[in-house]
Amino acid sequence: SAHGPVIDRIQQAQRLNGHGRAAALGDDRHARKQGAVLRLLTAFRSRGHLAADLDPLNRASKPAAPDLDPAYHGLDADDLNT
């Protein structure tokens, strides 16, 4: 049919990730890790002061801030080196 080439291009575009190339199989895992890194950065930007050592006499205890731990976001030591 006359629409065959157009339909083929639309189907091909649907298989692409919007950047003119097919998405790699590992992109989903990479995207999840990237999201975890962004959440960790946001935690440090907003609550990083809770992890700072501001008491030289060690008289006060630090408040709990589990979201400042990379493991809280599903990140491990290998992720911090990439």
KOLDONU-435052 format. One record per residue: x, y, z of N, C-alpha, C, O, CB in turn; residue number from 0. Coordinates in nm, 4 decimals. Each point is the difference from the previous one (the first is absolute). Glycine has a CB too. Layout:
BEGIN
pt n_xx=X n_yy=Y n_zz=Z ca_xx=X ca_yy=Y ca_zz=Z c_xx=X c_yy=Y c_zz=Z o_xx=X o_yy=Y o_zz=Z cb_xx=X cb_yy=Y cb_zz=Z k=NUM $
...
END
This chain:
BEGIN
pt n_xx=0.0837 n_yy=-0.1188 n_zz=0.0000 ca_xx=-0.0837 ca_yy=0.1188 ca_zz=0.0000 c_xx=0.0875 c_yy=0.1242 c_zz=0.0000 o_xx=0.1200 o_yy=-0.0080 o_zz=0.0263 cb_xx=-0.3024 cb_yy=-0.1159 cb_zz=0.0948 k=0 $
pt n_xx=0.1241 n_yy=0.2356 n_zz=-0.1498 ca_xx=0.0737 ca_yy=0.1263 ca_zz=-0.0055 c_xx=0.0462 c_yy=0.0440 c_zz=0.1378 o_xx=0.0948 o_yy=0.0776 o_zz=0.0119 cb_xx=-0.2270 cb_yy=-0.0131 cb_zz=-0.2123 k=1 $
pt n_xx=0.0667 n_yy=-0.1127 n_zz=0.3032 ca_xx=0.0350 ca_yy=0.0397 ca_zz=0.1364 c_xx=0.1040 c_yy=-0.0919 c_zz=0.0636 o_xx=0.0460 o_yy=0.0262 o_zz=0.1111 cb_xx=-0.2742 cb_yy=0.0683 cb_zz=-0.0888 k=2 $
pt n_xx=0.2648 n_yy=-0.2002 n_zz=-0.0907 ca_xx=0.0941 ca_yy=-0.0982 ca_zz=0.0540 c_xx=0.1304 c_yy=0.0603 c_zz=0.0507 o_xx=0.0399 o_yy=-0.0293 o_zz=0.1127 cb_xx=-0.1395 cb_yy=-0.1326 cb_zz=-0.2679 k=3 $
pt n_xx=0.1687 n_yy=0.2463 n_zz=0.0750 ca_xx=0.1257 ca_yy=0.0585 ca_zz=0.0479 c_xx=-0.0192 c_yy=0.0901 c_zz=0.1224 o_xx=0.0853 o_yy=0.0040 o_zz=0.0888 cb_xx=-0.0010 cb_yy=-0.0146 cb_zz=-0.3227 k=4 $
pt n_xx=-0.1950 n_yy=0.0816 n_zz=0.2379 ca_xx=-0.0267 ca_yy=0.0882 ca_zz=0.1140 c_xx=-0.0253 c_yy=-0.0834 c_zz=0.1251 o_xx=0.0506 o_yy=0.0317 o_zz=0.1076 cb_xx=-0.1464 cb_yy=0.1443 cb_zz=-0.2617 k=5 $
pt n_xx=0.0190 n_yy=-0.2803 n_zz=0.1400 ca_xx=-0.0284 ca_yy=-0.0883 ca_zz=0.1136 c_xx=0.1289 c_yy=-0.0650 c_zz=0.0492 o_xx=0.0214 o_yy=-0.0121 o_zz=0.1206 cb_xx=-0.2538 cb_yy=-0.0314 cb_zz=-0.2089 k=6 $
pt n_xx=0.3181 n_yy=0.0017 n_zz=-0.0043 ca_xx=0.1287 ca_yy=-0.0589 ca_zz=0.0390 c_xx=0.0842 c_yy=0.0990 c_zz=0.0797 o_xx=0.0610 o_yy=-0.0374 o_zz=0.1002 cb_xx=-0.0678 cb_yy=-0.1081 cb_zz=-0.3040 k=7 $
pt n_xx=0.0108 n_yy=0.2712 n_zz=0.1604 ca_xx=0.0786 ca_yy=0.1018 ca_zz=0.0718 c_xx=-0.0577 c_yy=0.0264 c_zz=0.1383 o_xx=0.0753 o_yy=0.0200 o_zz=0.0953 cb_xx=-0.0128 cb_yy=0.0846 cb_zz=-0.3138 k=8 $
pt n_xx=-0.1935 n_yy=-0.1042 n_zz=0.2309 ca_xx=-0.0633 ca_yy=0.0207 ca_zz=0.1306 c_xx=0.0326 c_yy=-0.1165 c_zz=0.0924 o_xx=0.0314 o_yy=0.0205 o_zz=0.1173 cb_xx=-0.2175 cb_yy=0.1119 cb_zz=-0.2245 k=9 $
pt n_xx=0.1789 n_yy=-0.2536 n_zz=0.0556 ca_xx=0.0325 ca_yy=-0.1167 ca_zz=0.0818 c_xx=0.1467 c_yy=0.0017 c_zz=0.0421 o_xx=0.0325 o_yy=-0.0356 o_zz=0.1133 cb_xx=-0.2105 cb_yy=-0.0951 cb_zz=-0.2318 k=10 $
pt n_xx=0.2661 n_yy=0.1717 n_zz=0.0285 ca_xx=0.1418 ca_yy=0.0094 ca_zz=0.0345 c_xx=0.0213 c_yy=0.1078 c_zz=0.1060 o_xx=0.0776 o_yy=-0.0202 o_zz=0.0934 cb_xx=-0.0141 cb_yy=-0.0573 cb_zz=-0.3251 k=11 $
pt n_xx=-0.1301 n_yy=0.1899 n_zz=0.2188 ca_xx=0.0142 ca_yy=0.1079 ca_zz=0.0980 c_xx=-0.0487 c_yy=-0.0440 c_zz=0.1375 o_xx=0.0542 o_yy=0.0435 o_zz=0.1017 cb_xx=-0.0827 cb_yy=0.1249 cb_zz=-0.2849 k=12 $
pt n_xx=-0.0722 n_yy=-0.2533 n_zz=0.1875 ca_xx=-0.0502 ca_yy=-0.0500 ca_zz=0.1274 c_xx=0.1023 c_yy=-0.0886 c_zz=0.0696 o_xx=0.0018 o_yy=-0.0084 o_zz=0.1228 cb_xx=-0.2336 cb_yy=0.0202 cb_zz=-0.2134 k=13 $
pt n_xx=0.3167 n_yy=-0.0777 n_zz=0.0129 ca_xx=0.1027 ca_yy=-0.0867 ca_zz=0.0582 c_xx=0.1219 c_yy=0.0789 c_zz=0.0467 o_xx=0.0840 o_yy=-0.0535 o_zz=0.0724 cb_xx=-0.1631 cb_yy=-0.1306 cb_zz=-0.2200 k=14 $
pt n_xx=0.0895 n_yy=0.3073 n_zz=0.1082 ca_xx=0.1149 ca_yy=0.0825 ca_zz=0.0373 c_xx=-0.0308 c_yy=0.0772 c_zz=0.1268 o_xx=-0.1163 o_yy=0.0187 o_zz=0.0360 cb_xx=0.1849 cb_yy=0.0007 cb_zz=-0.2766 k=15 $
pt n_xx=0.0359 n_yy=0.0251 n_zz=0.3076 ca_xx=-0.0198 ca_yy=0.0705 ca_zz=0.1269 c_xx=-0.0078 c_yy=0.1511 c_zz=-0.0173 o_xx=0.0122 o_yy=0.0729 o_zz=0.0985 cb_xx=0.1073 cb_yy=-0.2580 cb_zz=0.0144 k=16 $
pt n_xx=-0.1387 n_yy=0.2328 n_zz=-0.2309 ca_xx=-0.0117 ca_yy=0.1434 ca_zz=-0.0219 c_xx=0.1308 c_yy=0.0672 c_zz=-0.0366 o_xx=0.0035 o_yy=0.1207 o_zz=-0.0241 cb_xx=-0.1898 cb_yy=-0.1235 cb_zz=0.1820 k=17 $
pt n_xx=0.2933 n_yy=-0.0737 n_zz=-0.1621 ca_xx=0.1311 ca_yy=0.0568 ca_zz=-0.0313 c_xx=0.0566 c_yy=-0.0576 c_zz=-0.1288 o_xx=0.1192 o_yy=0.0143 o_zz=-0.0271 cb_xx=-0.0787 cb_yy=0.0186 cb_zz=0.2705 k=18 $
pt n_xx=-0.1231 n_yy=-0.0966 n_zz=-0.3218 ca_xx=0.0437 ca_yy=-0.0517 ca_zz=-0.1274 c_xx=0.0743 c_yy=-0.1319 c_zz=0.0077 o_xx=0.0604 o_yy=-0.0428 o_zz=-0.0984 cb_xx=-0.0498 cb_yy=0.2739 cb_zz=0.0254 k=19 $
pt n_xx=-0.0141 n_yy=-0.2961 n_zz=0.1883 ca_xx=0.0646 ca_yy=-0.1306 ca_zz=0.0123 c_xx=-0.0835 c_yy=-0.0856 c_zz=0.0946 o_xx=-0.0730 o_yy=0.0506 o_zz=0.0852 cb_xx=0.3041 cb_yy=0.0487 cb_zz=-0.1281 k=20 $
pt n_xx=-0.2185 n_yy=-0.2271 n_zz=0.0255 ca_xx=-0.0764 ca_yy=-0.0914 ca_zz=0.0842 c_xx=0.0544 c_yy=0.0024 c_zz=0.1419 o_xx=0.1203 o_yy=0.0146 o_zz=0.0213 cb_xx=-0.1707 cb_yy=-0.1602 cb_zz=-0.2201 k=21 $
pt n_xx=-0.0377 n_yy=0.1314 n_zz=0.2940 ca_xx=0.0406 ca_yy=-0.0013 ca_zz=0.1403 c_xx=0.0741 c_yy=-0.1295 c_zz=0.0308 o_xx=-0.0417 o_yy=-0.1078 o_zz=-0.0424 cb_xx=-0.1551 cb_yy=0.2533 cb_zz=0.1048 k=22 $
pt n_xx=0.3061 n_yy=-0.1345 n_zz=0.0110 ca_xx=0.0769 ca_yy=-0.1173 ca_zz=0.0405 c_xx=-0.0762 c_yy=-0.0758 c_zz=0.1082 o_xx=-0.0829 o_yy=0.0576 o_zz=0.0703 cb_xx=0.2999 cb_yy=0.0591 cb_zz=-0.1278 k=23 $
pt n_xx=-0.1889 n_yy=-0.2448 n_zz=0.0702 ca_xx=-0.0714 ca_yy=-0.0824 ca_zz=0.0974 c_xx=0.0255 c_yy=0.0440 c_zz=0.1431 o_xx=-0.0896 o_yy=-0.0110 o_zz=0.0837 cb_xx=0.1034 cb_yy=-0.1777 cb_zz=-0.2428 k=24 $
pt n_xx=0.1055 n_yy=0.2380 n_zz=0.1900 ca_xx=0.0341 ca_yy=0.0397 ca_zz=0.1357 c_xx=-0.0463 c_yy=0.1392 c_zz=0.0372 o_xx=0.0260 o_yy=0.0451 o_zz=0.1116 cb_xx=0.1662 cb_yy=-0.1930 cb_zz=-0.1301 k=25 $
pt n_xx=-0.2599 n_yy=0.2171 n_zz=-0.0709 ca_xx=-0.0397 ca_yy=0.1377 ca_zz=0.0277 c_xx=-0.0958 c_yy=0.0105 c_zz=0.1179 o_xx=0.0036 o_yy=0.0993 o_zz=0.0726 cb_xx=0.0286 cb_yy=-0.0490 cb_zz=-0.3129 k=26 $
pt n_xx=-0.1173 n_yy=-0.1496 n_zz=0.2611 ca_xx=-0.0949 ca_yy=0.0056 ca_zz=0.1108 c_xx=0.0739 c_yy=-0.0035 c_zz=0.1335 o_xx=-0.0315 o_yy=0.0770 o_zz=0.0907 cb_xx=-0.1428 cb_yy=-0.1898 cb_zz=-0.2330 k=27 $
pt n_xx=0.2712 n_yy=0.0246 n_zz=0.1541 ca_xx=0.0793 ca_yy=-0.0088 ca_zz=0.1236 c_xx=0.0787 c_yy=0.1295 c_zz=0.0202 o_xx=0.0085 o_yy=0.0522 o_zz=0.1112 cb_xx=0.0096 cb_yy=-0.3040 cb_zz=-0.1361 k=28 $
pt n_xx=0.0387 n_yy=0.3021 n_zz=-0.0833 ca_xx=0.0757 ca_yy=0.1249 ca_zz=0.0078 c_xx=-0.0910 c_yy=0.1150 c_zz=0.0423 o_xx=0.0397 o_yy=0.0839 o_zz=0.0809 cb_xx=0.1179 cb_yy=-0.1672 cb_zz=-0.2586 k=29 $
pt n_xx=-0.2769 n_yy=0.0875 n_zz=0.1246 ca_xx=-0.0939 ca_yy=0.1072 ca_zz=0.0349 c_xx=-0.0387 c_yy=-0.0073 c_zz=0.1474 o_xx=-0.0122 o_yy=0.1032 o_zz=0.0660 cb_xx=-0.0751 cb_yy=-0.1040 cb_zz=-0.3012 k=30 $
pt n_xx=0.0679 n_yy=-0.1215 n_zz=0.2876 ca_xx=-0.0322 ca_yy=-0.0144 ca_zz=0.1425 c_xx=0.1159 c_yy=0.0470 c_zz=0.0869 o_xx=-0.0210 o_yy=0.0671 o_zz=0.1011 cb_xx=-0.1295 cb_yy=-0.2604 cb_zz=-0.1549 k=31 $
pt n_xx=0.2733 n_yy=0.1581 n_zz=0.0145 ca_xx=0.1173 ca_yy=0.0422 ca_zz=0.0771 c_xx=0.0146 c_yy=0.1520 c_zz=-0.0067 o_xx=0.0314 o_yy=0.0640 o_zz=0.1004 cb_xx=0.0827 cb_yy=-0.2853 cb_zz=-0.1466 k=32 $
pt n_xx=-0.1365 n_yy=0.2780 n_zz=-0.0702 ca_xx=0.0101 ca_yy=0.1446 ca_zz=-0.0154 c_xx=-0.1029 c_yy=0.0696 c_zz=0.0883 o_xx=0.0306 o_yy=0.1016 o_zz=0.0624 cb_xx=0.0530 cb_yy=-0.1307 cb_zz=-0.2981 k=33 $
pt n_xx=-0.2040 n_yy=-0.0239 n_zz=0.2415 ca_xx=-0.1026 ca_yy=0.0556 ca_zz=0.0881 c_xx=0.0406 c_yy=-0.0089 c_zz=0.1457 o_xx=-0.0240 o_yy=0.0927 o_zz=0.0774 cb_xx=-0.1485 cb_yy=-0.1555 cb_zz=-0.2440 k=34 $
pt n_xx=0.2343 n_yy=-0.0490 n_zz=0.2046 ca_xx=0.0459 ca_yy=-0.0167 ca_zz=0.1381 c_xx=0.1087 c_yy=0.1009 c_zz=0.0333 o_xx=0.0015 o_yy=0.0557 o_zz=0.1098 cb_xx=-0.0584 cb_yy=-0.2992 cb_zz=-0.1202 k=35 $
pt n_xx=0.1476 n_yy=0.2676 n_zz=-0.0833 ca_xx=0.1061 ca_yy=0.0994 ca_zz=0.0219 c_xx=-0.0608 c_yy=0.1388 c_zz=0.0171 o_xx=0.0424 o_yy=0.0762 o_zz=0.0869 cb_xx=0.1193 cb_yy=-0.2152 cb_zz=-0.2219 k=36 $
pt n_xx=-0.2594 n_yy=0.1717 n_zz=0.0537 ca_xx=-0.0642 ca_yy=0.1314 ca_zz=0.0116 c_xx=-0.0721 c_yy=0.0151 c_zz=0.1336 o_xx=0.0027 o_yy=0.1076 o_zz=0.0599 cb_xx=-0.0293 cb_yy=-0.1014 cb_zz=-0.3089 k=37 $
pt n_xx=-0.0379 n_yy=-0.1127 n_zz=0.2963 ca_xx=-0.0661 ca_yy=0.0063 ca_zz=0.1310 c_xx=0.1022 c_yy=0.0161 c_zz=0.1122 o_xx=-0.0243 o_yy=0.0732 o_zz=0.0960 cb_xx=-0.1625 cb_yy=-0.2157 cb_zz=-0.1845 k=38 $
pt n_xx=0.3014 n_yy=0.0743 n_zz=0.0772 ca_xx=0.1058 ca_yy=0.0139 ca_zz=0.1001 c_xx=0.0547 c_yy=0.1428 c_zz=0.0000 o_xx=0.0212 o_yy=0.0582 o_zz=0.1064 cb_xx=0.0380 cb_yy=-0.3022 cb_zz=-0.1332 k=39 $
pt n_xx=-0.0365 n_yy=0.3001 n_zz=-0.0905 ca_xx=0.0479 ca_yy=0.1385 ca_zz=-0.0081 c_xx=-0.1006 c_yy=0.0970 c_zz=0.0606 o_xx=0.0383 o_yy=0.0931 o_zz=0.0708 cb_xx=0.0904 cb_yy=-0.1518 cb_zz=-0.2769 k=40 $
pt n_xx=-0.2545 n_yy=0.0378 n_zz=0.1790 ca_xx=-0.1034 ca_yy=0.0861 ca_zz=0.0579 c_xx=-0.0009 c_yy=-0.0112 c_zz=0.1515 o_xx=-0.0166 o_yy=0.0999 o_zz=0.0700 cb_xx=-0.1205 cb_yy=-0.1249 cb_zz=-0.2777 k=41 $
pt n_xx=0.1550 n_yy=-0.0961 n_zz=0.2583 ca_xx=0.0047 ca_yy=-0.0195 ca_zz=0.1455 c_xx=0.1170 c_yy=0.0769 c_zz=0.0601 o_xx=-0.0154 o_yy=0.0646 o_zz=0.1036 cb_xx=-0.0901 cb_yy=-0.2915 cb_zz=-0.1290 k=42 $
pt n_xx=0.2223 n_yy=0.2207 n_zz=-0.0384 ca_xx=0.1155 ca_yy=0.0722 ca_zz=0.0529 c_xx=-0.0181 c_yy=0.1510 c_zz=-0.0107 o_xx=0.0450 o_yy=0.0740 o_zz=0.0875 cb_xx=0.0995 cb_yy=-0.2673 cb_zz=-0.1501 k=43 $
pt n_xx=-0.2092 n_yy=0.2391 n_zz=-0.0429 ca_xx=-0.0221 ca_yy=0.1438 ca_zz=-0.0138 c_xx=-0.0934 c_yy=0.0534 c_zz=0.1082 o_xx=0.0182 o_yy=0.1109 o_zz=0.0502 cb_xx=0.0183 cb_yy=-0.1329 cb_zz=-0.2961 k=44 $
pt n_xx=-0.1357 n_yy=-0.0577 n_zz=0.2807 ca_xx=-0.0984 ca_yy=0.0496 ca_zz=0.0962 c_xx=0.0292 c_yy=-0.0405 c_zz=0.1442 o_xx=-0.0403 o_yy=0.0702 o_zz=0.0928 cb_xx=-0.1248 cb_yy=-0.0787 cb_zz=-0.2751 k=45 $
pt n_xx=0.2353 n_yy=-0.1045 n_zz=0.2028 ca_xx=0.0191 ca_yy=-0.0495 ca_zz=0.1359 c_xx=0.1448 c_yy=-0.0355 c_zz=0.0319 o_xx=0.0278 o_yy=-0.0597 o_zz=0.1040 cb_xx=-0.2590 cb_yy=-0.0248 cb_zz=-0.1137 k=46 $
pt n_xx=0.3226 n_yy=0.1205 n_zz=-0.0781 ca_xx=0.1404 ca_yy=-0.0347 ca_zz=0.0197 c_xx=0.0591 c_yy=0.0561 c_zz=0.1272 o_xx=0.0944 o_yy=-0.0569 o_zz=0.0550 cb_xx=-0.0737 cb_yy=0.0481 cb_zz=-0.2977 k=47 $
pt n_xx=-0.0747 n_yy=0.1196 n_zz=0.2903 ca_xx=0.0506 ca_yy=0.0598 ca_zz=0.1236 c_xx=-0.0168 c_yy=-0.0941 c_zz=0.1188 o_xx=0.0716 o_yy=0.0120 o_zz=0.0994 cb_xx=-0.1262 cb_yy=0.2142 cb_zz=-0.1902 k=48 $
pt n_xx=-0.0396 n_yy=-0.3199 n_zz=0.0810 ca_xx=-0.0209 ca_yy=-0.0945 ca_zz=0.1096 c_xx=0.1169 c_yy=-0.0980 c_zz=0.0138 o_xx=0.0217 o_yy=-0.0551 o_zz=0.1079 cb_xx=-0.2686 cb_yy=0.0760 cb_zz=-0.1431 k=49 $
pt n_xx=0.3213 n_yy=-0.0426 n_zz=-0.0719 ca_xx=0.1145 ca_yy=-0.0909 ca_zz=0.0034 c_xx=0.1303 c_yy=0.0738 c_zz=0.0295 o_xx=0.1033 o_yy=-0.0632 o_zz=0.0221 cb_xx=-0.2219 cb_yy=-0.0851 cb_zz=-0.1838 k=50 $
pt n_xx=0.1146 n_yy=0.2808 n_zz=0.1621 ca_xx=0.1212 ca_yy=0.0784 ca_zz=0.0236 c_xx=0.0444 c_yy=-0.0125 c_zz=0.1453 o_xx=-0.0825 o_yy=-0.0117 o_zz=0.0906 cb_xx=0.0147 cb_yy=0.1719 cb_zz=-0.2719 k=51 $
pt n_xx=0.1979 n_yy=-0.1577 n_zz=0.2020 ca_xx=0.0566 ca_yy=-0.0068 ca_zz=0.1351 c_xx=0.0171 c_yy=0.1434 c_zz=0.0500 o_xx=0.1034 o_yy=0.0627 o_zz=-0.0229 cb_xx=0.0172 cb_yy=-0.2844 cb_zz=-0.0254 k=52 $
pt n_xx=-0.2224 n_yy=0.2725 n_zz=0.1165 ca_xx=-0.0006 ca_yy=0.1388 ca_zz=0.0466 c_xx=0.0224 c_yy=0.0119 c_zz=0.1499 o_xx=-0.0033 o_yy=0.1105 o_zz=0.0542 cb_xx=-0.1495 cb_yy=-0.0567 cb_zz=-0.2406 k=53 $
pt n_xx=0.1753 n_yy=-0.1643 n_zz=0.2535 ca_xx=0.0159 ca_yy=-0.0014 ca_zz=0.1450 c_xx=0.1396 c_yy=-0.0523 c_zz=0.0349 o_xx=0.0176 o_yy=-0.1207 o_zz=0.0167 cb_xx=-0.2675 cb_yy=0.0857 cb_zz=0.0157 k=54 $
pt n_xx=0.3493 n_yy=0.1236 n_zz=-0.0212 ca_xx=0.1371 ca_yy=-0.0463 ca_zz=0.0246 c_xx=0.0172 c_yy=-0.0687 c_zz=0.1355 o_xx=0.0962 o_yy=-0.0745 o_zz=0.0185 cb_xx=-0.0182 cb_yy=0.2597 cb_zz=-0.1631 k=55 $
pt n_xx=-0.1683 n_yy=-0.1620 n_zz=0.2390 ca_xx=0.0103 ca_yy=-0.0632 ca_zz=0.1315 c_xx=-0.0799 c_yy=-0.1306 c_zz=0.0079 o_xx=0.0011 o_yy=-0.0677 o_zz=0.1028 cb_xx=0.0307 cb_yy=0.2947 cb_zz=-0.0030 k=56 $
pt n_xx=-0.0999 n_yy=-0.2613 n_zz=-0.2070 ca_xx=-0.0806 ca_yy=-0.1227 ca_zz=-0.0071 c_xx=-0.0995 c_yy=-0.0121 c_zz=0.1150 o_xx=-0.0153 o_yy=-0.1071 o_zz=0.0586 cb_xx=0.2056 cb_yy=-0.0021 cb_zz=-0.1745 k=57 $
pt n_xx=-0.2567 n_yy=0.2179 n_zz=0.1474 ca_xx=-0.0996 ca_yy=-0.0006 ca_zz=0.1082 c_xx=-0.1402 c_yy=-0.0311 c_zz=-0.0507 o_xx=-0.0828 o_yy=-0.0537 o_zz=0.0737 cb_xx=0.2224 cb_yy=0.2189 cb_zz=0.0483 k=58 $
pt n_xx=-0.1654 n_yy=-0.1320 n_zz=-0.2448 ca_xx=-0.1341 ca_yy=-0.0218 ca_zz=-0.0557 c_xx=0.0034 c_yy=-0.1189 c_zz=-0.0956 o_xx=0.0992 o_yy=-0.0234 o_zz=-0.0692 cb_xx=-0.1541 cb_yy=0.2700 cb_zz=0.0917 k=59 $
pt n_xx=-0.0531 n_yy=-0.3193 n_zz=-0.0248 ca_xx=-0.0089 ca_yy=-0.1107 ca_zz=-0.0955 c_xx=-0.0583 c_yy=0.0524 c_zz=-0.1309 o_xx=-0.0788 o_yy=0.0945 o_zz=-0.0017 cb_xx=0.0500 cb_yy=-0.2637 cb_zz=0.1895 k=60 $
pt n_xx=0.0689 n_yy=0.1066 n_zz=-0.2948 ca_xx=-0.0514 ca_yy=0.0398 ca_zz=-0.1307 c_xx=-0.1389 c_yy=-0.0596 c_zz=-0.0189 o_xx=-0.0239 o_yy=-0.1152 o_zz=0.0362 cb_xx=0.2583 cb_yy=0.1296 cb_zz=-0.1313 k=61 $
pt n_xx=-0.3254 n_yy=0.0634 n_zz=0.0388 ca_xx=-0.1333 ca_yy=-0.0550 ca_zz=-0.0282 c_xx=0.0087 c_yy=-0.1047 c_zz=-0.1116 o_xx=0.0884 o_yy=0.0058 o_zz=-0.0855 cb_xx=-0.1960 cb_yy=0.2122 cb_zz=0.1573 k=62 $
pt n_xx=0.0166 n_yy=-0.3110 n_zz=-0.0693 ca_xx=-0.0030 ca_yy=-0.1038 ca_zz=-0.1035 c_xx=-0.0355 c_yy=0.0620 c_zz=-0.1347 o_xx=-0.0917 o_yy=0.0816 o_zz=-0.0101 cb_xx=0.0259 cb_yy=-0.2552 cb_zz=0.1814 k=63 $
pt n_xx=0.1384 n_yy=0.1344 n_zz=-0.2723 ca_xx=-0.0267 ca_yy=0.0459 ca_zz=-0.1364 c_xx=0.0283 c_yy=-0.1161 c_zz=-0.0954 o_xx=0.0989 o_yy=0.0028 o_zz=-0.0733 cb_xx=-0.0399 cb_yy=0.2396 cb_zz=0.1322 k=64 $
pt n_xx=-0.1446 n_yy=-0.3437 n_zz=-0.0583 ca_xx=0.0275 ca_yy=-0.1184 ca_zz=-0.0820 c_xx=0.0062 c_yy=0.0289 c_zz=-0.1494 o_xx=0.0653 o_yy=-0.0731 o_zz=-0.0744 cb_xx=-0.1762 cb_yy=-0.0597 cb_zz=0.2491 k=65 $
pt n_xx=0.0433 n_yy=0.2391 n_zz=-0.2195 ca_xx=0.0014 ca_yy=0.0306 ca_zz=-0.1428 c_xx=0.1336 c_yy=0.0551 c_zz=-0.0476 o_xx=0.0182 o_yy=0.0212 o_zz=-0.1199 cb_xx=-0.2608 cb_yy=0.0220 cb_zz=0.1354 k=66 $
pt n_xx=0.3371 n_yy=-0.0192 n_zz=0.0762 ca_xx=0.1337 ca_yy=0.0439 ca_zz=-0.0389 c_xx=0.0935 c_yy=-0.1189 c_zz=-0.0241 o_xx=0.1158 o_yy=0.0187 o_zz=-0.0373 cb_xx=-0.1507 cb_yy=0.1918 cb_zz=0.1687 k=67 $
pt n_xx=-0.0141 n_yy=-0.3300 n_zz=-0.1105 ca_xx=0.0773 ca_yy=-0.1218 ca_zz=-0.0245 c_xx=-0.0313 c_yy=-0.0493 c_zz=-0.1415 o_xx=-0.1167 o_yy=-0.0209 o_zz=-0.0332 cb_xx=0.1153 cb_yy=-0.0406 cb_zz=0.2816 k=68 $
pt n_xx=0.1037 n_yy=0.0428 n_zz=-0.3322 ca_xx=-0.0263 ca_yy=-0.0478 ca_zz=-0.1365 c_xx=-0.0804 c_yy=-0.1300 c_zz=-0.0040 o_xx=-0.0802 o_yy=-0.0196 o_zz=-0.0913 cb_xx=0.2914 cb_yy=0.1294 cb_zz=0.0224 k=69 $
pt n_xx=-0.1913 n_yy=-0.1978 n_zz=0.1654 ca_xx=-0.0731 ca_yy=-0.1273 ca_zz=0.0021 c_xx=-0.1504 c_yy=0.0227 c_zz=0.0132 o_xx=-0.0792 o_yy=-0.0806 o_zz=-0.0489 cb_xx=0.2796 cb_yy=-0.0304 cb_zz=0.1509 k=70 $
pt n_xx=-0.2397 n_yy=0.2179 n_zz=-0.0374 ca_xx=-0.1421 ca_yy=0.0333 ca_zz=0.0149 c_xx=-0.0656 c_yy=0.0161 c_zz=-0.1375 o_xx=-0.1183 o_yy=-0.0289 o_zz=-0.0176 cb_xx=0.1667 cb_yy=0.1426 cb_zz=0.2384 k=71 $
pt n_xx=0.0306 n_yy=-0.0673 n_zz=-0.3169 ca_xx=-0.0496 ca_yy=0.0244 ca_zz=-0.1354 c_xx=0.0309 c_yy=-0.1156 c_zz=-0.0947 o_xx=-0.0232 o_yy=0.0103 o_zz=-0.1204 cb_xx=0.0522 cb_yy=0.2333 cb_zz=0.1603 k=72 $
pt n_xx=0.0234 n_yy=-0.3539 n_zz=0.0144 ca_xx=0.0308 ca_yy=-0.1155 ca_zz=-0.0837 c_xx=0.1333 c_yy=0.0092 c_zz=-0.0704 o_xx=0.0223 o_yy=-0.0694 o_zz=-0.0993 cb_xx=-0.2621 cb_yy=0.0420 cb_zz=0.0689 k=73 $
pt n_xx=0.3294 n_yy=0.1120 n_zz=0.0798 ca_xx=0.1321 ca_yy=0.0163 ca_zz=-0.0602 c_xx=0.1037 c_yy=-0.0726 c_zz=0.0847 o_xx=-0.0138 o_yy=-0.0094 o_zz=0.1219 cb_xx=-0.0533 cb_yy=0.2320 cb_zz=-0.2209 k=74 $
pt n_xx=0.1714 n_yy=-0.2739 n_zz=0.0334 ca_xx=0.1073 ca_yy=-0.0660 ca_zz=0.0735 c_xx=0.1340 c_yy=0.0650 c_zz=-0.0347 o_xx=0.0042 o_yy=0.0983 o_zz=-0.0739 cb_xx=-0.1351 cb_yy=-0.3149 cb_zz=0.0771 k=75 $
pt n_xx=0.2394 n_yy=0.1619 n_zz=0.0497 ca_xx=0.1329 ca_yy=0.0588 ca_zz=-0.0190 c_xx=0.0381 c_yy=0.0060 c_zz=-0.1478 o_xx=0.0636 o_yy=0.0960 o_zz=-0.0436 cb_xx=0.0032 cb_yy=-0.1821 cb_zz=0.2690 k=76 $
pt n_xx=-0.1047 n_yy=-0.0148 n_zz=-0.3023 ca_xx=0.0311 ca_yy=0.0010 ca_zz=-0.1432 c_xx=-0.0693 c_yy=0.1157 c_zz=-0.0711 o_xx=0.0565 o_yy=0.0594 o_zz=-0.0919 cb_xx=-0.0282 cb_yy=-0.3078 cb_zz=0.0988 k=77 $
pt n_xx=-0.1493 n_yy=0.2803 n_zz=0.0348 ca_xx=-0.0722 ca_yy=0.1112 ca_zz=-0.0618 c_xx=0.0683 c_yy=0.1332 c_zz=0.0282 o_xx=-0.0068 o_yy=0.0915 o_zz=-0.0820 cb_xx=-0.2058 cb_yy=-0.2209 cb_zz=0.1036 k=78 $
pt n_xx=0.2776 n_yy=0.1412 n_zz=0.0920 ca_xx=0.0657 ca_yy=0.1253 ca_zz=0.0359 c_xx=0.1294 c_yy=0.0207 c_zz=-0.0771 o_xx=0.0541 o_yy=0.1106 o_zz=-0.0011 cb_xx=-0.1555 cb_yy=-0.1280 cb_zz=0.2269 k=79 $
pt n_xx=0.1518 n_yy=-0.0871 n_zz=-0.2904 ca_xx=0.1243 ca_yy=0.0090 ca_zz=-0.0765 c_xx=-0.0233 c_yy=0.0102 c_zz=-0.1497 o_xx=0.0942 o_yy=-0.0136 o_zz=-0.0780 cb_xx=0.0157 cb_yy=-0.1160 cb_zz=0.2566 k=80 $
pt n_xx=-0.2330 n_yy=0.1533 n_zz=-0.2200 ca_xx=-0.0276 ca_yy=0.0091 ca_zz=-0.1438 c_xx=-0.0438 c_yy=0.1384 c_zz=-0.0372 o_xx=-0.0276 o_yy=0.0266 o_zz=-0.1169 cb_xx=-0.0346 cb_yy=-0.2653 cb_zz=0.1125 k=81 $
END
